Every structure is written in structure tokens, then in C-alpha cells.
Amino acid sequence: MTASYQTNALDISYNGWENYETWNVALWIQNDETLYHLAMEIGNYEDFVASLGELTDRMQTPDGVRYDDPAVNVIQLNSNVFDL
């Protein structure tokens, strides 16, 4: 059995993402085929969220995180999801 220790007391990331909201949004975009293709077609997070306004049932992840939540790190999503 091995133990894992936090090596940096300031490391408050969530699975490599800034926070839960950013991680959850990235997870759903990358694992939902419809959302993934839409994201790749659009090319940036801001326009992606704007396009979801037409799909009223898609304004939040199935886990309840809104795509327009102010806690979502748009810069991190644009760098790590939309630049694939």
C-alpha cells in the first residue's frame, strides 16, 4: 500500500483544473459526443455557451453546474478543451 501526500499546501486544484465547476464542465464537453462536436465546431468557450442558449435543456451539466457559472475558468477551458 502506498500513501499519497499533498506536496504543496497552496495546491487547491481539482483533478488538474482550477475548481470543481471548471472540471465538471470540461468533463461533460469532452465526454458528450454532441457537446464535443459543437465545441470543436465553434472553437471557443464564450461562443459555445452562447450557442447553448438555443438549447434550453443544455444550459447546465447533468450534475447541475451551469455552463455560464462565474466560477468556470474560461481561459483554462479555452486552453485545454478548445485547442485540441
C-alpha positions in Angstrom: 0.0 0.0 0.0 1.3 3.4 -0.9 0.4 6.8 0.6 -0.1 10.0 -1.3 0.7 13.3 0.3 -0.1 16.8 -0.8 3.3 18.3 -1.6 2.2 21.9 -1.9 -0.1 23.4 0.7 -1.3 26.0 -1.9 -2.3 23.3 -4.4 -6.1 23.6 -4.4 -6.8 22.3 -7.9 -9.5 19.9 -8.7 -8.1 17.0 -10.8 -5.8 19.4 -12.5 -8.5 22.0 -13.1 -8.9 25.2 -11.1 -12.1 24.1 -9.4 -15.0 21.7 -9.5 -17.1 23.8 -11.8 -14.4 24.0 -14.5 -13.5 20.3 -14.2 -17.2 19.3 -14.4 -17.9 21.4 -17.5 -14.7 20.1 -19.2 -15.7 16.6 -18.3 -19.1 16.9 -19.9 -17.9 18.7 -23.0 -15.2 16.1 -23.6 -17.4 13.1 -22.9 -20.7 14.0 -24.6 -20.5 13.5 -28.3 -23.0 16.2 -29.2 -21.3 18.8 -27.0 -17.9 17.8 -28.1 -18.7 18.2 -31.8 -20.4 21.5 -31.1 -17.4 22.8 -29.1 -14.9 21.8 -31.8 -17.1 23.4 -34.5 -17.4 26.7 -32.5 -13.8 26.9 -31.3 -14.1 28.9 -28.0 -15.9 28.7 -24.8 -17.7 32.0 -24.9 -19.4 31.3 -28.2 -20.1 27.7 -27.1 -22.0 29.0 -24.1 -23.9 31.5 -26.3 -24.9 28.7 -28.7 -26.3 26.7 -25.8 -28.8 29.4 -25.2 -30.8 27.9 -28.0 -30.8 24.6 -26.3 -32.7 25.4 -23.1 -32.3 21.8 -21.8 -28.5 22.1 -22.1 -27.7 25.2 -20.0 -26.2 23.0 -17.3 -24.3 19.8 -17.0 -26.3 16.7 -15.8 -24.5 17.3 -12.5 -26.1 20.7 -12.1 -23.2 23.0 -13.0 -24.3 25.9 -15.2 -22.2 26.5 -18.2 -22.3 30.2 -17.6 -21.4 29.8 -13.9 -19.0 32.6 -13.0 -16.7 30.1 -11.2 -15.9 28.4 -14.5 -12.4 29.3 -15.7 -13.0 30.2 -19.3 -9.3 30.8 -20.0 -8.4 27.3 -18.8 -11.2 25.7 -20.9 -10.1 27.6 -24.0 -6.6 26.4 -23.5 -7.3 22.8 -22.6 -10.5 21.9 -24.3 -11.0 24.1 -27.3 -7.4 23.9 -28.5 -7.5 20.2 -29.1 
